[in-house]
Amino acid sequence: MKREKTKHKGIYKVGDTYYITYYVGSKKYEKAVGPRLSIALNEKMEREHKAKRGNYEVIERQEKTTFDELVNFYKRDGDGKKYILIFIPVYLKQFGGYKLSQITRKDLFKFRDTLKTTPKQRGGKEVTDSNVNRILAGLRRLFNFAVSREYMEENPFPKTSKSGLFYPEQKGLRNFFTEDQMEKIVEASPEWLRLLILTAYYTGLRESELLSLRWEQVDIKDGVIYLPSTKTLKDPTGRGQKVVMQRELIDLFQTLPKRSEWVFCQEDGSPYGRWHIYPSFKKLLKTLGIDDKQYSWKELRHTTASLMHRKGVPTLAIKDQLRHTNIKTTVDFYIGSDVNYQREMIEKLVINSGKLVGKQDAFKNTQPASA
């Protein structure tokens, strides 16, 4: 069919359809728009604006790529974060079939509200705020991957923490064991469990890191444990994050038998699982009269941080031992919950009570008489 020119540069008509032409650098593009000249004008202006920003190819890819395809790209080329992979079915349920260009901030708030009102698989209770935040954090990282690989122009997540998308974190509510409780726990535990408890306490290792620990990751000579794959920080050298071992723990590791590649394993060499330590530790706490609903294995990591804090260890050293990305996490969630410690500190502001009484009497005598 014959191409008809219009009075607008870069816009022509073929039959009933308007076409636009535009340039990205020196490369010419053409696109069929529709039957209306006004739509063609708007489309041409928008395309030229995008081209000037230098992001046209990214925007074009964003308009063609589906969320499902992004998930597959992440599985193939991403960093394989567990807290993203486990929630992929949840993400696909909400965003499956969406083009990346269609996902807006409004959709993210809708997703959050849907998560919050979805009952847990067990117990039928509402999903906690922290779990919702964890799922959202994984999705945000997935979109960051899309931006870094130029599948998206920008992350749809708001850049400010004041947007209200994430639920506010509860601070200062984490429990920890006292020194007396730790001594009782260690003394009352069976030998196989005692080794795990002492290692968790002296290093601050997470449960998953502890159970997957291999001998090749332990340098007894230097007293260091290397964690090549961890939840937070990555070591640029490739060997892994360093976890410093306490002297008593080093001596303990030197006496451990090496039945297999796993540091903590059963008689047949197979590693312990969470199902081994969790019920045993809960039973131990109940035997000692410690509330097993308020305390569990994760409190050992909190105890490492809190007792280091009580003994005057600098916060930065605690952060490094627990390998937090941000020192704010250390302050808000691991050492900010100790009311007794805060009371001990404020009690240092003692004034000699005898002198104070005398001054108080003198103060009474100097008060003006009431009218």
matplotlib code that plots the C-alpha trace (Angstrom):
import matplotlib.pyplot as plt

x = [0.0, 1.0, 2.8, 1.1, 3.0, 1.6, 2.5, 4.3, 7.9, 8.5, 4.8, 3.2, 0.1, -0.4, -4.0, -5.8, -2.7, -0.3, 3.4, 6.2, 9.9, 12.5, 16.2, 18.2, 21.7, 22.2, 19.8, 16.4, 13.3, 9.8, 6.6, 2.9, 0.8, -2.9, -5.7, -5.4, -3.0, -3.1, -1.9, 0.9, 2.0, 2.1, 3.9, 6.6, 7.2, 7.4, 9.8, 12.1, 12.1, 13.1, 15.8, 17.3, 17.6, 19.7, 17.6, 15.5, 16.8, 16.3, 12.7, 12.0, 13.3, 11.2, 8.1, 8.7, 10.0, 7.5, 8.0, 8.0, 11.0, 12.8, 12.4, 14.0, 16.8, 17.5, 17.6, 20.1, 22.3, 21.4, 23.2, 20.9, 19.8, 17.8, 15.3, 14.4, 14.2, 11.9, 9.4, 9.3, 6.0, 4.5, 5.9, 4.6, 1.1, 0.9, 2.9, 2.9, 2.1, 2.8, 5.2, 7.9, 6.7, 3.2, 4.4, 3.8, 4.2, 0.4, 0.8, 3.5, 1.2, -1.6, 0.9, 1.9, -1.8, -2.5, 0.4, -0.7, -4.2, -3.2, -3.3, -0.3, -0.4, -0.2, -2.3, -4.4, -2.8, -1.9, 1.5, 3.8, 5.0, 8.6, 7.7, 5.9, 9.0, 11.3, 9.2, 9.2, 12.9, 13.4, 11.2, 13.1, 16.4, 14.9, 14.0, 17.5, 18.8, 16.6, 17.9, 21.5, 21.0, 19.1, 15.7, 14.2, 14.9, 14.4, 13.2, 9.4, 10.1, 10.1, 13.6, 12.6, 12.0, 9.1, 6.9, 5.1, 5.5, 7.5, 6.0, 8.0, 10.4, 9.9, 13.0, 14.5, 12.3, 14.8, 15.5, 18.9, 20.2, 22.0, 25.4, 23.9, 21.4, 24.1, 26.1, 23.0, 22.2, 25.7, 26.0, 22.6, 22.9, 24.0, 27.5, 26.5, 24.3, 26.7, 29.3, 26.7, 25.6, 29.1, 30.0, 26.9, 27.5, 31.2, 30.9, 27.4, 26.9, 23.4, 21.7, 22.0, 25.7, 26.4, 24.7, 26.4, 29.9, 32.6, 36.2, 37.6, 36.1, 37.9, 41.4, 42.2, 45.8, 44.6, 41.4, 39.1, 36.0, 35.5, 31.9, 32.0, 28.3, 26.4, 23.1, 24.6, 28.1, 30.3, 34.0, 35.7, 38.7, 36.3, 37.5, 34.6, 33.6, 35.8, 34.4, 36.9, 37.0, 37.3, 40.3, 38.2, 36.4, 39.7, 40.8, 37.5, 37.7, 41.2, 39.7, 36.8, 36.9, 36.7, 34.1, 33.3, 33.5, 31.0, 32.2, 29.0, 27.8, 26.2, 28.0, 27.5, 29.0, 25.8, 25.2, 22.7, 19.6, 17.3, 14.9, 17.7, 18.6, 15.3, 13.2, 16.1, 17.0, 13.3, 13.1, 16.3, 15.0, 11.7, 13.7, 15.6, 12.5, 13.2, 10.1, 10.5, 7.8, 9.9, 13.3, 14.6, 17.9, 18.0, 18.4, 22.0, 23.1, 21.3, 23.1, 26.5, 25.9, 24.1, 26.7, 29.5, 27.8, 27.4, 31.1, 32.0, 32.8, 32.6, 29.5, 31.6, 33.4, 30.0, 28.8, 31.9, 31.5, 27.8, 28.7, 25.9, 25.8, 24.7, 25.7, 22.1, 20.9, 23.4, 22.2, 18.4, 17.9, 20.8, 22.1, 19.2, 16.9, 18.8, 16.8, 18.8, 22.0, 20.5, 19.5, 23.0, 24.4, 21.9, 22.6, 26.2, 24.6, 24.6, 24.7, 25.8, 22.5, 23.6, 24.7, 21.5, 19.3, 21.0, 20.6, 17.0, 16.2, 18.0, 16.1, 12.8, 13.7, 14.4, 11.0, 8.8, 5.7, 2.5, 0.1]
y = [0.0, 3.6, 5.5, 8.8, 11.7, 13.9, 17.4, 16.0, 14.9, 11.2, 10.3, 8.7, 6.7, 3.4, 2.6, 3.3, 2.9, 5.6, 4.8, 6.7, 6.8, 7.8, 7.5, 6.0, 7.3, 6.7, 3.7, 4.3, 2.6, 2.4, 1.4, 0.9, 2.9, 2.9, 4.6, 8.0, 10.8, 12.0, 8.7, 8.7, 12.1, 11.2, 7.9, 9.7, 12.3, 9.6, 7.5, 10.5, 11.4, 7.9, 7.9, 11.2, 9.6, 6.8, 4.0, 3.1, -0.4, -1.2, 0.2, -1.9, -5.0, -4.2, -3.9, -7.4, -9.4, -11.1, -11.7, -15.4, -14.9, -12.8, -15.6, -18.0, -15.5, -15.3, -19.0, -19.3, -16.2, -14.9, -15.2, -18.0, -16.3, -18.9, -16.3, -15.4, -18.9, -20.3, -17.5, -17.7, -19.6, -16.8, -14.2, -16.0, -16.4, -12.6, -11.4, -14.4, -13.3, -9.6, -7.7, -6.0, -2.6, -3.3, -3.8, -0.6, 0.5, 0.1, -3.6, -3.9, -2.6, -4.9, -7.8, -6.9, -6.7, -10.1, -11.7, -10.2, -11.6, -15.1, -17.6, -19.7, -23.3, -24.5, -23.0, -20.7, -17.6, -14.4, -14.1, -12.0, -8.5, -9.8, -12.6, -10.2, -7.9, -10.8, -11.8, -8.2, -7.9, -10.9, -9.4, -6.1, -7.9, -9.8, -6.5, -5.1, -8.1, -7.1, -3.6, -4.7, -7.0, -4.2, -6.0, -3.0, 0.7, 1.1, -0.8, -0.2, -0.4, 3.0, 4.4, 5.8, 3.8, 6.2, 4.9, 2.6, -0.5, -2.4, -2.9, -1.2, -3.6, -4.3, -3.3, -4.4, -7.5, -10.3, -12.6, -14.0, -16.4, -15.1, -16.5, -18.6, -20.0, -20.8, -22.7, -24.8, -25.5, -26.6, -28.8, -30.5, -31.2, -34.5, -34.5, -34.4, -31.4, -29.7, -29.4, -27.7, -25.4, -24.3, -23.6, -21.6, -19.6, -18.9, -18.0, -16.6, -18.9, -19.3, -22.7, -23.4, -22.3, -24.6, -27.7, -27.3, -26.7, -28.8, -29.5, -27.8, -24.5, -24.7, -23.4, -24.6, -23.2, -19.7, -20.2, -19.1, -20.5, -19.5, -19.3, -19.1, -19.0, -17.0, -15.0, -11.6, -10.3, -11.8, -11.9, -10.6, -13.0, -15.9, -17.9, -16.6, -14.6, -15.0, -16.1, -15.8, -18.8, -18.4, -20.1, -22.7, -23.5, -24.0, -26.5, -28.3, -28.6, -30.2, -33.1, -33.7, -37.0, -36.6, -39.1, -37.4, -34.1, -32.6, -31.2, -32.1, -35.5, -38.7, -42.0, -43.0, -39.7, -38.1, -34.5, -33.5, -31.8, -29.2, -32.0, -33.4, -30.3, -28.4, -30.8, -31.8, -28.2, -27.4, -30.4, -29.4, -25.9, -27.2, -29.5, -26.5, -24.5, -22.1, -21.0, -23.0, -20.8, -17.6, -19.2, -21.4, -22.2, -18.8, -17.1, -18.6, -16.1, -13.3, -14.4, -14.1, -10.5, -9.5, -11.0, -9.5, -6.1, -6.5, -7.3, -4.0, -5.3, -2.5, -2.6, -2.7, -5.9, -7.5, -6.5, -8.1, -11.3, -11.7, -10.5, -8.0, -5.8, -2.8, -1.9, -0.7, -4.3, -5.1, -2.2, -2.4, -6.2, -7.8, -5.4, -3.0, -5.3, -5.5, -3.5, -4.9, -3.7, -0.3, -0.2, -1.1, 1.7, 4.3, 3.2, 4.6, 8.1, 7.6, 10.7, 10.3, 9.7, 11.1, 14.5, 14.5, 14.2, 17.1, 19.2, 18.2, 19.5, 22.7, 23.0, 22.7, 25.6, 27.8, 27.3, 30.5, 30.4, 29.7, 32.6]
z = [0.0, -0.6, 2.2, 2.8, 4.4, 7.1, 8.0, 11.1, 10.6, 11.2, 11.0, 8.0, 7.2, 5.4, 4.8, 8.1, 10.3, 11.4, 11.7, 13.5, 12.8, 15.4, 16.1, 19.0, 18.3, 14.6, 14.4, 12.9, 14.3, 12.9, 14.7, 13.8, 16.3, 15.3, 13.5, 15.2, 14.5, 18.1, 19.4, 16.9, 18.0, 21.7, 21.0, 18.9, 21.7, 24.3, 22.2, 21.5, 25.2, 26.1, 23.5, 24.8, 28.2, 26.7, 28.2, 25.1, 24.7, 28.4, 28.2, 25.1, 26.9, 30.0, 27.8, 26.2, 29.2, 31.5, 35.2, 34.6, 32.2, 34.8, 37.4, 34.9, 34.2, 37.9, 38.4, 35.5, 36.1, 39.6, 42.9, 44.0, 47.3, 49.2, 50.6, 47.0, 45.6, 48.4, 47.7, 43.9, 43.9, 46.0, 43.5, 40.5, 42.0, 42.2, 39.2, 36.8, 33.3, 34.0, 31.7, 33.8, 32.6, 34.0, 37.6, 39.6, 43.2, 43.6, 42.7, 45.4, 48.1, 46.9, 47.1, 50.6, 51.8, 50.1, 51.9, 55.3, 55.0, 53.7, 56.6, 57.4, 56.2, 59.7, 62.5, 60.2, 61.8, 60.0, 58.5, 60.7, 59.7, 59.7, 57.3, 55.0, 55.1, 54.3, 51.2, 50.0, 50.5, 48.3, 45.6, 45.8, 45.3, 42.4, 40.7, 41.5, 39.6, 36.7, 36.8, 36.9, 33.9, 32.1, 32.0, 33.8, 33.8, 37.5, 40.5, 41.2, 44.9, 46.6, 47.4, 50.8, 53.9, 54.8, 52.0, 54.3, 52.1, 54.7, 58.1, 60.9, 62.6, 66.3, 68.1, 71.4, 71.8, 71.4, 74.4, 75.4, 78.0, 81.1, 82.0, 84.8, 82.3, 79.8, 82.4, 83.4, 79.7, 78.9, 82.0, 81.5, 77.8, 76.3, 74.9, 71.2, 71.8, 74.1, 71.2, 69.0, 71.8, 72.7, 69.1, 68.5, 71.7, 71.2, 67.5, 66.9, 64.0, 62.6, 62.9, 59.2, 59.1, 62.1, 60.7, 57.3, 58.7, 57.1, 58.3, 55.3, 56.5, 59.9, 60.3, 63.8, 63.7, 63.1, 65.1, 62.2, 60.6, 56.9, 55.5, 51.7, 51.3, 53.9, 54.4, 54.4, 53.5, 50.8, 51.0, 47.9, 48.2, 47.6, 50.7, 52.8, 55.8, 58.8, 62.1, 65.0, 67.4, 71.1, 72.7, 74.6, 71.4, 69.6, 72.2, 72.0, 68.2, 68.5, 70.5, 68.1, 66.1, 62.3, 61.3, 58.0, 56.1, 58.5, 61.8, 63.6, 62.6, 63.8, 64.4, 60.7, 59.6, 58.3, 59.4, 62.1, 60.9, 62.4, 63.4, 65.6, 67.6, 67.8, 69.8, 72.0, 72.8, 73.6, 75.9, 77.6, 78.3, 79.7, 82.0, 83.3, 83.9, 81.1, 79.0, 75.8, 74.1, 74.7, 74.1, 71.4, 69.5, 67.8, 71.2, 71.4, 68.7, 70.5, 73.7, 72.0, 71.1, 74.3, 76.7, 74.6, 75.0, 78.8, 79.1, 77.4, 73.9, 71.3, 69.1, 66.0, 67.2, 67.9, 64.4, 62.8, 64.8, 63.9, 60.3, 60.0, 56.9, 58.9, 62.5, 63.0, 62.9, 65.8, 67.8, 67.2, 67.4, 69.3, 72.0, 72.4, 74.4, 77.7, 80.2, 83.1, 81.5, 80.9, 84.6, 85.7, 83.6, 84.9, 88.5, 88.0, 88.4, 92.2, 94.4, 98.1, 99.8, 103.2, 101.7, 99.6, 102.7, 104.4, 101.3, 100.9, 104.5, 103.7, 100.5, 102.4, 104.7, 101.8, 100.1, 100.0, 102.2, 100.3, 100.0]

ax = plt.figure().add_subplot(projection="3d")
ax.plot(x, y, z, "-o")
ax.set_aspect("equal")
plt.show()
